[in-house]
């Protein structure tokens, strides 16, 4: 691990948010004319979500929100605004405020398109781990959550000596292994960027001892990922707008994958502007909550879509509260919330 420290730059203002007072309470925003709703495809979904459940917009005015994580110790949500290189904090009664800047591009490299952090997760010690686009690495924030500073330890930034593309989403297993995806979205010209060093977009596993293995190399745009509750299945989003897919893989005892197969393909949305398969979470019963075209899709463990939380716009990711009774959603410029059963 290599430590790289940078001076704090926690400056509030319109560079990262359109509201004039980020520390003030933020009221849910009326998102008309988008008609947000819960769509039930199969009656089994009614055991998970009410068809009349209200979708609240908690905060708005960002460029592109991503990577939400709920912090139990403090009861708040952290989420990224990737283009603005920021992380925001939202807390009930306080609203949204700037938490960390810079969040993903901390050096001198100029990244115009998506420089900031993407997915945010917590390790077993409750420390913040970031998928950093601009720095092209998985990183650990050195400071405690209550005292955020842009000083980071590199967890992984190279595979066989070559720079990663731009880590996108990540998940820890109970034994401390870190799995993450590495599409090219943090590169200004993506697949055609001259700074790209790898000739594939991989899914990786980082062991607690620091060994980095690539476990999948043949998905064009690997994005969101999550494990089934028994850790025997790994789900991957392929955010290829011409070939949208949710994929599944068997996981062996050593943490590698085999028997890749399609879980579901929303073919009707290929080559549209509805948004692509993106971040996902799996609840304790094995139901998959997956960001995709126009909202959060809910699949049963067999891969059948049973409901959709319809936001009507491009939707990037989601996160549960610890009791899994509330789902936070990052969608376009917004942070949303919906109650579950």
ABEGO torsion letter per residue (X at the ends): XBBBBBBBBBBBEAAABABABAABBBBBBBAOABBBBBBBABAAAAAABBAABBBBBABBGBABBBGBBBBABGGBBBBBBAAAGBBBBBBBGAEBBBABOBAABABABBBAABABBBBBBBBAAGBBBBBBAAAGBBBBBABBAABBBBBBBBABABBGGBBBABBABBBBBAAGBBBBBBBAAABAAEAABAABABABBBBBBBBAAGBBBBABAABABBBBBBBBAAGABBBBBBABAABBBBBBBBBBAAGBBBGBBBABBBAAABGBAAEBBBBBBBBAAGBBBBBBBGEBBBBBAAGBBABBBBAGBBBABBBBBAAGABBBBBBEABBBBBBBX
